[in-house]
Amino acid sequence: MTSNISLLIKKYSVPALFLLLAIGMFYINKKTPQDTTFIIATIMMLLAGVLTLLYSSGRISSKLLTILG
């Protein structure tokens, strides 16, 4: 049982970190308006989180991830 939990933590910790960071960046953008570069970085961080989450769950292949990333 603990090996399954540790495997899930290993698989999903980086995508979760990317998504939490992107959500925090969206929150910062709402509180204090930022420039376009910050907004683009926020969108890219969100996209990276979604792509790594899909790859970690096995929904997209590594070839598709290479093409999209």
PDB file with one MODEL, atoms N, CA, C and O in Angstrom:
MODEL        1
ATOM      1  N   MET A   1       0.823  -1.199   0.000  1.00  0.00           N
ATOM      2  CA  MET A   1       0.000   0.000   0.000  1.00  0.00           C
ATOM      3  C   MET A   1       0.859   1.253   0.000  1.00  0.00           C
ATOM      4  O   MET A   1       0.572   2.194  -0.740  1.00  0.00           O
ATOM      5  N   THR A   2       1.904   1.285   0.812  1.00  0.00           N
ATOM      6  CA  THR A   2       2.732   2.491   0.858  1.00  0.00           C
ATOM      7  C   THR A   2       3.518   2.674  -0.428  1.00  0.00           C
ATOM      8  O   THR A   2       3.851   3.802  -0.792  1.00  0.00           O
ATOM      9  N   SER A   3       3.821   1.578  -1.126  1.00  0.00           N
ATOM     10  CA  SER A   3       4.541   1.726  -2.387  1.00  0.00           C
ATOM     11  C   SER A   3       3.650   2.371  -3.435  1.00  0.00           C
ATOM     12  O   SER A   3       4.133   3.125  -4.280  1.00  0.00           O
ATOM     13  N   ASN A   4       2.351   2.083  -3.391  1.00  0.00           N
ATOM     14  CA  ASN A   4       1.433   2.718  -4.325  1.00  0.00           C
ATOM     15  C   ASN A   4       1.319   4.216  -4.055  1.00  0.00           C
ATOM     16  O   ASN A   4       1.271   5.019  -4.987  1.00  0.00           O
ATOM     17  N   ILE A   5       1.277   4.583  -2.790  1.00  0.00           N
ATOM     18  CA  ILE A   5       1.185   6.000  -2.438  1.00  0.00           C
ATOM     19  C   ILE A   5       2.456   6.727  -2.837  1.00  0.00           C
ATOM     20  O   ILE A   5       2.395   7.834  -3.371  1.00  0.00           O
ATOM     21  N   SER A   6       3.601   6.121  -2.587  1.00  0.00           N
ATOM     22  CA  SER A   6       4.851   6.784  -2.958  1.00  0.00           C
ATOM     23  C   SER A   6       4.989   6.881  -4.470  1.00  0.00           C
ATOM     24  O   SER A   6       5.557   7.851  -4.973  1.00  0.00           O
ATOM     25  N   LEU A   7       4.486   5.904  -5.199  1.00  0.00           N
ATOM     26  CA  LEU A   7       4.515   5.961  -6.656  1.00  0.00           C
ATOM     27  C   LEU A   7       3.632   7.094  -7.163  1.00  0.00           C
ATOM     28  O   LEU A   7       4.019   7.821  -8.078  1.00  0.00           O
ATOM     29  N   LEU A   8       2.453   7.248  -6.575  1.00  0.00           N
ATOM     30  CA  LEU A   8       1.568   8.346  -6.972  1.00  0.00           C
ATOM     31  C   LEU A   8       2.179   9.696  -6.661  1.00  0.00           C
ATOM     32  O   LEU A   8       2.052  10.633  -7.450  1.00  0.00           O
ATOM     33  N   ILE A   9       2.840   9.808  -5.522  1.00  0.00           N
ATOM     34  CA  ILE A   9       3.490  11.064  -5.157  1.00  0.00           C
ATOM     35  C   ILE A   9       4.613  11.376  -6.136  1.00  0.00           C
ATOM     36  O   ILE A   9       4.776  12.525  -6.546  1.00  0.00           O
ATOM     37  N   LYS A  10       5.389  10.364  -6.513  1.00  0.00           N
ATOM     38  CA  LYS A  10       6.473  10.578  -7.474  1.00  0.00           C
ATOM     39  C   LYS A  10       5.941  10.983  -8.839  1.00  0.00           C
ATOM     40  O   LYS A  10       6.516  11.845  -9.503  1.00  0.00           O
ATOM     41  N   LYS A  11       4.838  10.359  -9.260  1.00  0.00           N
ATOM     42  CA  LYS A  11       4.310  10.625 -10.590  1.00  0.00           C
ATOM     43  C   LYS A  11       3.658  11.996 -10.705  1.00  0.00           C
ATOM     44  O   LYS A  11       3.789  12.666 -11.729  1.00  0.00           O
ATOM     45  N   TYR A  12       2.959  12.410  -9.662  1.00  0.00           N
ATOM     46  CA  TYR A  12       2.124  13.596  -9.774  1.00  0.00           C
ATOM     47  C   TYR A  12       2.626  14.807  -8.997  1.00  0.00           C
ATOM     48  O   TYR A  12       1.941  15.829  -8.969  1.00  0.00           O
ATOM     49  N   SER A  13       3.788  14.732  -8.370  1.00  0.00           N
ATOM     50  CA  SER A  13       4.262  15.880  -7.592  1.00  0.00           C
ATOM     51  C   SER A  13       4.689  17.046  -8.489  1.00  0.00           C
ATOM     52  O   SER A  13       4.389  18.200  -8.182  1.00  0.00           O
ATOM     53  N   VAL A  14       5.377  16.761  -9.579  1.00  0.00           N
ATOM     54  CA  VAL A  14       5.823  17.843 -10.471  1.00  0.00           C
ATOM     55  C   VAL A  14       4.642  18.480 -11.192  1.00  0.00           C
ATOM     56  O   VAL A  14       4.565  19.708 -11.229  1.00  0.00           O
ATOM     57  N   PRO A  15       3.709  17.707 -11.773  1.00  0.00           N
ATOM     58  CA  PRO A  15       2.548  18.365 -12.381  1.00  0.00           C
ATOM     59  C   PRO A  15       1.733  19.181 -11.383  1.00  0.00           C
ATOM     60  O   PRO A  15       1.240  20.260 -11.713  1.00  0.00           O
ATOM     61  N   ALA A  16       1.592  18.668 -10.172  1.00  0.00           N
ATOM     62  CA  ALA A  16       0.853  19.412  -9.157  1.00  0.00           C
ATOM     63  C   ALA A  16       1.574  20.706  -8.794  1.00  0.00           C
ATOM     64  O   ALA A  16       0.939  21.741  -8.592  1.00  0.00           O
ATOM     65  N   LEU A  17       2.885  20.644  -8.713  1.00  0.00           N
ATOM     66  CA  LEU A  17       3.660  21.851  -8.415  1.00  0.00           C
ATOM     67  C   LEU A  17       3.507  22.894  -9.521  1.00  0.00           C
ATOM     68  O   LEU A  17       3.319  24.078  -9.242  1.00  0.00           O
ATOM     69  N   PHE A  18       3.587  22.450 -10.776  1.00  0.00           N
ATOM     70  CA  PHE A  18       3.389  23.374 -11.896  1.00  0.00           C
ATOM     71  C   PHE A  18       1.999  23.999 -11.863  1.00  0.00           C
ATOM     72  O   PHE A  18       1.855  25.206 -12.057  1.00  0.00           O
ATOM     73  N   LEU A  19       0.982  23.187 -11.618  1.00  0.00           N
ATOM     74  CA  LEU A  19      -0.385  23.708 -11.606  1.00  0.00           C
ATOM     75  C   LEU A  19      -0.614  24.657 -10.431  1.00  0.00           C
ATOM     76  O   LEU A  19      -1.263  25.691 -10.588  1.00  0.00           O
ATOM     77  N   LEU A  20      -0.089  24.315  -9.261  1.00  0.00           N
ATOM     78  CA  LEU A  20      -0.239  25.212  -8.107  1.00  0.00           C
ATOM     79  C   LEU A  20       0.489  26.532  -8.327  1.00  0.00           C
ATOM     80  O   LEU A  20      -0.001  27.595  -7.944  1.00  0.00           O
ATOM     81  N   LEU A  21       1.660  26.454  -8.944  1.00  0.00           N
ATOM     82  CA  LEU A  21       2.397  27.673  -9.245  1.00  0.00           C
ATOM     83  C   LEU A  21       1.640  28.534 -10.251  1.00  0.00           C
ATOM     84  O   LEU A  21       1.598  29.756 -10.110  1.00  0.00           O
ATOM     85  N   ALA A  22       1.041  27.911 -11.262  1.00  0.00           N
ATOM     86  CA  ALA A  22       0.268  28.657 -12.248  1.00  0.00           C
ATOM     87  C   ALA A  22      -0.964  29.299 -11.615  1.00  0.00           C
ATOM     88  O   ALA A  22      -1.307  30.438 -11.932  1.00  0.00           O
ATOM     89  N   ILE A  23      -1.623  28.570 -10.724  1.00  0.00           N
ATOM     90  CA  ILE A  23      -2.789  29.139 -10.040  1.00  0.00           C
ATOM     91  C   ILE A  23      -2.366  30.314  -9.167  1.00  0.00           C
ATOM     92  O   ILE A  23      -3.058  31.331  -9.111  1.00  0.00           O
ATOM     93  N   GLY A  24      -1.243  30.178  -8.492  1.00  0.00           N
ATOM     94  CA  GLY A  24      -0.722  31.302  -7.705  1.00  0.00           C
ATOM     95  C   GLY A  24      -0.368  32.497  -8.559  1.00  0.00           C
ATOM     96  O   GLY A  24      -0.583  33.642  -8.162  1.00  0.00           O
ATOM     97  N   MET A  25       0.179  32.228  -9.740  1.00  0.00           N
ATOM     98  CA  MET A  25       0.513  33.329 -10.642  1.00  0.00           C
ATOM     99  C   MET A  25      -0.750  34.021 -11.170  1.00  0.00           C
ATOM    100  O   MET A  25      -0.765  35.240 -11.343  1.00  0.00           O
ATOM    101  N   PHE A  26      -1.810  33.241 -11.425  1.00  0.00           N
ATOM    102  CA  PHE A  26      -3.085  33.845 -11.816  1.00  0.00           C
ATOM    103  C   PHE A  26      -3.633  34.719 -10.694  1.00  0.00           C
ATOM    104  O   PHE A  26      -4.174  35.796 -10.946  1.00  0.00           O
ATOM    105  N   TYR A  27      -3.493  34.257  -9.463  1.00  0.00           N
ATOM    106  CA  TYR A  27      -3.958  35.028  -8.317  1.00  0.00           C
ATOM    107  C   TYR A  27      -3.181  36.344  -8.195  1.00  0.00           C
ATOM    108  O   TYR A  27      -3.771  37.397  -7.953  1.00  0.00           O
ATOM    109  N   ILE A  28      -1.869  36.277  -8.361  1.00  0.00           N
ATOM    110  CA  ILE A  28      -1.040  37.488  -8.300  1.00  0.00           C
ATOM    111  C   ILE A  28      -1.445  38.456  -9.405  1.00  0.00           C
ATOM    112  O   ILE A  28      -1.490  39.668  -9.195  1.00  0.00           O
ATOM    113  N   ASN A  29      -1.741  37.912 -10.584  1.00  0.00           N
ATOM    114  CA  ASN A  29      -2.141  38.762 -11.706  1.00  0.00           C
ATOM    115  C   ASN A  29      -3.475  39.450 -11.428  1.00  0.00           C
ATOM    116  O   ASN A  29      -3.678  40.589 -11.850  1.00  0.00           O
ATOM    117  N   LYS A  30      -4.381  38.784 -10.729  1.00  0.00           N
ATOM    118  CA  LYS A  30      -5.668  39.403 -10.395  1.00  0.00           C
ATOM    119  C   LYS A  30      -5.516  40.483  -9.327  1.00  0.00           C
ATOM    120  O   LYS A  30      -6.190  41.512  -9.379  1.00  0.00           O
ATOM    121  N   LYS A  31      -4.624  40.247  -8.353  1.00  0.00           N
ATOM    122  CA  LYS A  31      -4.451  41.212  -7.265  1.00  0.00           C
ATOM    123  C   LYS A  31      -3.750  42.480  -7.744  1.00  0.00           C
ATOM    124  O   LYS A  31      -4.199  43.593  -7.470  1.00  0.00           O
ATOM    125  N   THR A  32      -2.651  42.295  -8.458  1.00  0.00           N
ATOM    126  CA  THR A  32      -1.901  43.432  -8.983  1.00  0.00           C
ATOM    127  C   THR A  32      -1.677  43.199 -10.472  1.00  0.00           C
ATOM    128  O   THR A  32      -0.988  42.249 -10.840  1.00  0.00           O
ATOM    129  N   PRO A  33      -2.231  44.026 -11.323  1.00  0.00           N
ATOM    130  CA  PRO A  33      -2.088  43.813 -12.773  1.00  0.00           C
ATOM    131  C   PRO A  33      -0.613  43.762 -13.190  1.00  0.00           C
ATOM    132  O   PRO A  33       0.195  44.607 -12.806  1.00  0.00           O
ATOM    133  N   GLN A  34      -0.302  42.750 -13.981  1.00  0.00           N
ATOM    134  CA  GLN A  34       1.065  42.526 -14.440  1.00  0.00           C
ATOM    135  C   GLN A  34       1.154  42.809 -15.932  1.00  0.00           C
ATOM    136  O   GLN A  34       0.143  43.013 -16.606  1.00  0.00           O
ATOM    137  N   ASP A  35       2.374  42.818 -16.428  1.00  0.00           N
ATOM    138  CA  ASP A  35       2.550  43.059 -17.856  1.00  0.00           C
ATOM    139  C   ASP A  35       2.308  41.783 -18.660  1.00  0.00           C
ATOM    140  O   ASP A  35       2.044  40.718 -18.102  1.00  0.00           O
ATOM    141  N   THR A  36       2.403  41.911 -19.956  1.00  0.00           N
ATOM    142  CA  THR A  36       2.101  40.813 -20.859  1.00  0.00           C
ATOM    143  C   THR A  36       3.056  39.639 -20.688  1.00  0.00           C
ATOM    144  O   THR A  36       2.643  38.487 -20.824  1.00  0.00           O
ATOM    145  N   THR A  37       4.305  39.904 -20.395  1.00  0.00           N
ATOM    146  CA  THR A  37       5.282  38.838 -20.222  1.00  0.00           C
ATOM    147  C   THR A  37       4.902  37.928 -19.061  1.00  0.00           C
ATOM    148  O   THR A  37       5.044  36.709 -19.159  1.00  0.00           O
ATOM    149  N   PHE A  38       4.428  38.498 -17.981  1.00  0.00           N
ATOM    150  CA  PHE A  38       4.004  37.706 -16.826  1.00  0.00           C
ATOM    151  C   PHE A  38       2.793  36.850 -17.175  1.00  0.00           C
ATOM    152  O   PHE A  38       2.711  35.696 -16.754  1.00  0.00           O
ATOM    153  N   ILE A  39       1.863  37.392 -17.930  1.00  0.00           N
ATOM    154  CA  ILE A  39       0.672  36.643 -18.328  1.00  0.00           C
ATOM    155  C   ILE A  39       1.052  35.483 -19.243  1.00  0.00           C
ATOM    156  O   ILE A  39       0.516  34.384 -19.103  1.00  0.00           O
ATOM    157  N   ILE A  40       1.960  35.715 -20.168  1.00  0.00           N
ATOM    158  CA  ILE A  40       2.425  34.648 -21.060  1.00  0.00           C
ATOM    159  C   ILE A  40       3.130  33.558 -20.256  1.00  0.00           C
ATOM    160  O   ILE A  40       2.931  32.371 -20.516  1.00  0.00           O
ATOM    161  N   ALA A  41       3.946  33.947 -19.287  1.00  0.00           N
ATOM    162  CA  ALA A  41       4.630  32.969 -18.432  1.00  0.00           C
ATOM    163  C   ALA A  41       3.625  32.163 -17.612  1.00  0.00           C
ATOM    164  O   ALA A  41       3.825  30.968 -17.393  1.00  0.00           O
ATOM    165  N   THR A  42       2.557  32.797 -17.161  1.00  0.00           N
ATOM    166  CA  THR A  42       1.521  32.111 -16.412  1.00  0.00           C
ATOM    167  C   THR A  42       0.819  31.074 -17.279  1.00  0.00           C
ATOM    168  O   THR A  42       0.583  29.948 -16.841  1.00  0.00           O
ATOM    169  N   ILE A  43       0.490  31.451 -18.498  1.00  0.00           N
ATOM    170  CA  ILE A  43      -0.171  30.522 -19.416  1.00  0.00           C
ATOM    171  C   ILE A  43       0.750  29.358 -19.752  1.00  0.00           C
ATOM    172  O   ILE A  43       0.306  28.212 -19.822  1.00  0.00           O
ATOM    173  N   MET A  44       2.026  29.644 -19.958  1.00  0.00           N
ATOM    174  CA  MET A  44       2.974  28.569 -20.265  1.00  0.00           C
ATOM    175  C   MET A  44       3.157  27.628 -19.079  1.00  0.00           C
ATOM    176  O   MET A  44       3.305  26.421 -19.271  1.00  0.00           O
ATOM    177  N   MET A  45       3.148  28.157 -17.863  1.00  0.00           N
ATOM    178  CA  MET A  45       3.254  27.324 -16.670  1.00  0.00           C
ATOM    179  C   MET A  45       2.021  26.431 -16.531  1.00  0.00           C
ATOM    180  O   MET A  45       2.139  25.258 -16.177  1.00  0.00           O
ATOM    181  N   LEU A  46       0.849  26.980 -16.806  1.00  0.00           N
ATOM    182  CA  LEU A  46      -0.374  26.192 -16.768  1.00  0.00           C
ATOM    183  C   LEU A  46      -0.353  25.101 -17.833  1.00  0.00           C
ATOM    184  O   LEU A  46      -0.742  23.964 -17.565  1.00  0.00           O
ATOM    185  N   LEU A  47       0.094  25.438 -19.029  1.00  0.00           N
ATOM    186  CA  LEU A  47       0.200  24.459 -20.105  1.00  0.00           C
ATOM    187  C   LEU A  47       1.197  23.356 -19.754  1.00  0.00           C
ATOM    188  O   LEU A  47       0.952  22.183 -20.036  1.00  0.00           O
ATOM    189  N   ALA A  48       2.310  23.728 -19.144  1.00  0.00           N
ATOM    190  CA  ALA A  48       3.300  22.731 -18.726  1.00  0.00           C
ATOM    191  C   ALA A  48       2.714  21.803 -17.671  1.00  0.00           C
ATOM    192  O   ALA A  48       2.962  20.598 -17.703  1.00  0.00           O
ATOM    193  N   GLY A  49       1.949  22.341 -16.747  1.00  0.00           N
ATOM    194  CA  GLY A  49       1.324  21.511 -15.732  1.00  0.00           C
ATOM    195  C   GLY A  49       0.311  20.539 -16.314  1.00  0.00           C
ATOM    196  O   GLY A  49       0.260  19.375 -15.917  1.00  0.00           O
ATOM    197  N   VAL A  50      -0.491  21.016 -17.253  1.00  0.00           N
ATOM    198  CA  VAL A  50      -1.489  20.148 -17.873  1.00  0.00           C
ATOM    199  C   VAL A  50      -0.816  19.061 -18.707  1.00  0.00           C
ATOM    200  O   VAL A  50      -1.212  17.897 -18.648  1.00  0.00           O
ATOM    201  N   LEU A  51       0.198  19.438 -19.481  1.00  0.00           N
ATOM    202  CA  LEU A  51       0.889  18.451 -20.315  1.00  0.00           C
ATOM    203  C   LEU A  51       1.599  17.385 -19.475  1.00  0.00           C
ATOM    204  O   LEU A  51       1.531  16.200 -19.799  1.00  0.00           O
ATOM    205  N   THR A  52       2.271  17.791 -18.413  1.00  0.00           N
ATOM    206  CA  THR A  52       2.947  16.803 -17.575  1.00  0.00           C
ATOM    207  C   THR A  52       1.951  15.944 -16.812  1.00  0.00           C
ATOM    208  O   THR A  52       2.222  14.772 -16.550  1.00  0.00           O
ATOM    209  N   LEU A  53       0.811  16.505 -16.455  1.00  0.00           N
ATOM    210  CA  LEU A  53      -0.222  15.714 -15.805  1.00  0.00           C
ATOM    211  C   LEU A  53      -0.776  14.661 -16.766  1.00  0.00           C
ATOM    212  O   LEU A  53      -0.963  13.506 -16.384  1.00  0.00           O
ATOM    213  N   LEU A  54      -1.035  15.057 -17.995  1.00  0.00           N
ATOM    214  CA  LEU A  54      -1.528  14.101 -18.988  1.00  0.00           C
ATOM    215  C   LEU A  54      -0.488  13.035 -19.304  1.00  0.00           C
ATOM    216  O   LEU A  54      -0.833  11.866 -19.477  1.00  0.00           O
ATOM    217  N   TYR A  55       0.774  13.423 -19.382  1.00  0.00           N
ATOM    218  CA  TYR A  55       1.828  12.454 -19.653  1.00  0.00           C
ATOM    219  C   TYR A  55       2.012  11.491 -18.487  1.00  0.00           C
ATOM    220  O   TYR A  55       2.198  10.292 -18.696  1.00  0.00           O
ATOM    221  N   SER A  56       1.962  12.003 -17.270  1.00  0.00           N
ATOM    222  CA  SER A  56       2.143  11.149 -16.095  1.00  0.00           C
ATOM    223  C   SER A  56       1.005  10.159 -15.934  1.00  0.00           C
ATOM    224  O   SER A  56       1.207   9.051 -15.437  1.00  0.00           O
ATOM    225  N   SER A  57      -0.190  10.551 -16.351  1.00  0.00           N
ATOM    226  CA  SER A  57      -1.325   9.634 -16.248  1.00  0.00           C
ATOM    227  C   SER A  57      -1.393   8.670 -17.427  1.00  0.00           C
ATOM    228  O   SER A  57      -2.215   7.753 -17.423  1.00  0.00           O
ATOM    229  N   GLY A  58      -0.548   8.860 -18.432  1.00  0.00           N
ATOM    230  CA  GLY A  58      -0.492   7.944 -19.555  1.00  0.00           C
ATOM    231  C   GLY A  58      -1.479   8.251 -20.657  1.00  0.00           C
ATOM    232  O   GLY A  58      -1.726   7.400 -21.511  1.00  0.00           O
ATOM    233  N   ARG A  59      -2.043   9.430 -20.662  1.00  0.00           N
ATOM    234  CA  ARG A  59      -3.041   9.776 -21.675  1.00  0.00           C
ATOM    235  C   ARG A  59      -2.433  10.264 -22.975  1.00  0.00           C
ATOM    236  O   ARG A  59      -3.074  10.180 -24.022  1.00  0.00           O
ATOM    237  N   ILE A  60      -1.194  10.777 -22.932  1.00  0.00           N
ATOM    238  CA  ILE A  60      -0.513  11.161 -24.167  1.00  0.00           C
ATOM    239  C   ILE A  60       0.845  10.456 -24.212  1.00  0.00           C
ATOM    240  O   ILE A  60       1.442  10.145 -23.181  1.00  0.00           O
ATOM    241  N   SER A  61       1.303  10.219 -25.424  1.00  0.00           N
ATOM    242  CA  SER A  61       2.570   9.507 -25.590  1.00  0.00           C
ATOM    243  C   SER A  61       3.740  10.478 -25.480  1.00  0.00           C
ATOM    244  O   SER A  61       3.559  11.695 -25.513  1.00  0.00           O
ATOM    245  N   SER A  62       4.930   9.925 -25.351  1.00  0.00           N
ATOM    246  CA  SER A  62       6.118  10.776 -25.240  1.00  0.00           C
ATOM    247  C   SER A  62       6.392  11.503 -26.552  1.00  0.00           C
ATOM    248  O   SER A  62       6.915  12.617 -26.539  1.00  0.00           O
ATOM    249  N   LYS A  63       6.045  10.889 -27.687  1.00  0.00           N
ATOM    250  CA  LYS A  63       6.231  11.565 -28.979  1.00  0.00           C
ATOM    251  C   LYS A  63       5.336  12.793 -29.083  1.00  0.00           C
ATOM    252  O   LYS A  63       5.776  13.855 -29.522  1.00  0.00           O
ATOM    253  N   LEU A  64       4.087  12.643 -28.681  1.00  0.00           N
ATOM    254  CA  LEU A  64       3.159  13.777 -28.721  1.00  0.00           C
ATOM    255  C   LEU A  64       3.594  14.860 -27.743  1.00  0.00           C
ATOM    256  O   LEU A  64       3.480  16.049 -28.041  1.00  0.00           O
ATOM    257  N   LEU A  65       4.083  14.462 -26.597  1.00  0.00           N
ATOM    258  CA  LEU A  65       4.567  15.444 -25.616  1.00  0.00           C
ATOM    259  C   LEU A  65       5.754  16.205 -26.174  1.00  0.00           C
ATOM    260  O   LEU A  65       5.868  17.412 -25.958  1.00  0.00           O
ATOM    261  N   THR A  66       6.651  15.518 -26.895  1.00  0.00           N
ATOM    262  CA  THR A  66       7.795  16.185 -27.501  1.00  0.00           C
ATOM    263  C   THR A  66       7.342  17.182 -28.559  1.00  0.00           C
ATOM    264  O   THR A  66       7.893  18.279 -28.656  1.00  0.00           O
ATOM    265  N   ILE A  67       6.353  16.811 -29.343  1.00  0.00           N
ATOM    266  CA  ILE A  67       5.841  17.708 -30.378  1.00  0.00           C
ATOM    267  C   ILE A  67       5.165  18.915 -29.764  1.00  0.00           C
ATOM    268  O   ILE A  67       5.404  20.041 -30.201  1.00  0.00           O
ATOM    269  N   LEU A  68       4.322  18.707 -28.756  1.00  0.00           N
ATOM    270  CA  LEU A  68       3.593  19.806 -28.128  1.00  0.00           C
ATOM    271  C   LEU A  68       4.490  20.668 -27.256  1.00  0.00           C
ATOM    272  O   LEU A  68       4.312  21.883 -27.182  1.00  0.00           O
ATOM    273  N   GLY A  69       5.446  20.044 -26.602  1.00  0.00           N
ATOM    274  CA  GLY A  69       6.299  20.772 -25.662  1.00  0.00           C
ATOM    275  C   GLY A  69       7.365  21.508 -26.373  1.00  0.00           C
ATOM    276  O   GLY A  69       8.179  22.179 -25.739  1.00  0.00           O
TER     277      GLY A  69
ENDMDL
END
